[in-house]
Amino acid sequence: MSHDYRRIAAQILENIGGADNIRQAAHCITRLRISLKDESLVRQQDLRQVALVKGQFSNAGVFQIVIGSGDVDRVYAELVSQAGIARATIADVKASGDQRQNRLQQLVKVFSDVFMPILPAIIVAGLLMGVNNLLGAKGMFLANQSLLDAYPGLSGLWGLINMMANTSFVFLPALVGWSAAKRFGGSEILGIVLGLLLVHPDLLNAWNYGKAAAGLDGAALPYFDIFGLKIEKVGYQGQILPILAATWVMCRVEQWLRPRVPNAAQLLMVPIATIVVSGVLALAVIGPLARHLGIAVTDALVYVFNLAPWLGALLFGALYAPLVLTGMHHMFIAVDLQLIANQGGTFIWPMIALSNIAQGSAALAMFWLANSANEKSMASTSAVSAFFGITEPAMFGVNLRYKLPFYAALAGSACAAMLITAGQVKASAIGVGGLPAFISIIPQHIPLFLAGTLVALVVPFGLTWLLARRQLAAAGQEAARHA
């Protein structure tokens, strides 16, 4: 189906207050992101009627219009041309919206800005790790043995995939260091160096820290002894908070040095001083404090879920989608990675995947209930998107518009979350947050996760079919009465 992108862009421009109301505009995979001078000028009802517009909302000072993948870049090109404005990056638009954010929003934005660029690497690693787990899982495909046991020739492939899957997690501090340095205004290459420093082979591997700290099997913590000052010689593989905090300090050090060091000595003095100062602080102070803070946070989260698993799952399953509406869901990436590092798996990410599936199921029900071809098209494409982890089109374009499908999805997500939490389902990595999610689940938990997937499909679809059908029928009767 072809669309008149020029006309659509013109209608969007008209309904957001015109070109004079735009500070900057960019787009992501599915949404136009616009920094407006005055959001009160937006005609939201009229904007909803524009073709391809699946929804709109304001978050962190940025007005976002959900268009959908494939079409958004063409609408954006026309919008920029008609408005006579320069193309901007998402970072530019976000920076423009920062002025109206509170402290919590700014903190959430930091996590979002840091993790979104490296998310593809984490997802790829998670999918490869899932494939690796399936190859080595006993009893998954063959009775009492794994595919590796039955076909020893797969061992070379298993080893190769295992190395590829582990790369992003082993060198995760380097990825975070690069992205965080970019976010905090420092040298990205120095962020990479600082991240690699924290996982240097000469340091004790972080996975063995617990054993060494407890003195098990004769293990002991190694130290750097610097004039009597002892610094733990321990790495931070898979850790998030240490490199995030250390990179922030590194950027502050670099920014302080640059105006104070003569230009002729910049290349020599600034990188050396920055890495030495931030490296020592990272290993001696920042790293240990952040590591123990991260461990405390994850232990507290695990304690709450162990204390009242059904309640924790009920609340998370019901509240995750509303958190997506605010953008606060990005913070869970760090928690997931911390749980994987400290607990060997995360119980949060499986619930996130089921929440996405639930939103897709509710949108799919609306596809069967919708009367117009445009609504059917929007519902079907949004459902497919949600089933593969991108829920904004389903939520803003379909479920929130009719309200009842959104509530049905929350109910289905909560029920599915309680089911898998009762069985202590965990994921060994972060993967695609939708129907393919089972690949990243720890193999022995896959059957129960698939049962949770079935709940996340059936409950929202059934509730939406029962409730929204009545809603649409009542709306049709009301329209006929006024015709």
Protein Blocks (a to p, Z undefined) as FASTA:
>chain_A
ZZdfklmmmmmmmmnopjklpmbdcddfkbccdddfblmlpcfklmmmpghiabdcdeeh
iacddfbghjlmmmmmmmmmmnopacddfklmmmmmmmmpcfklmmmmmmmmmmmmmmmm
mmmmmmmmmmmmmmmpghklpghiafklmmmmlmmmmmmmmmmmmmmmmmmmmmmmmmmm
mmnopafklmmmmmmmmmgfkbccfklmmmmmnopghiacddddeehiacddbdfehiak
lmmmmmmmmmmmmmmmmmmpcfklmmmmmmmmmmmmmmmmmmmmmmmmmmmmmmmmmmmm
mmmmmmmmmlmmmmmmmmmmmmmmnopmmmmmmmmmmmmmmnopafklmmmmmmmmmmmm
mmmmmmmmpmbfklmmmmmmmmmmmmnopaklmmmmmmmmnommmmmmmmmmmmmmmmmm
mnopacfbdcdddfklmmmpcfklmmmmmmmmmmmmmmmmmmmmmmmmmmmmmmmmmmmm
mZZ
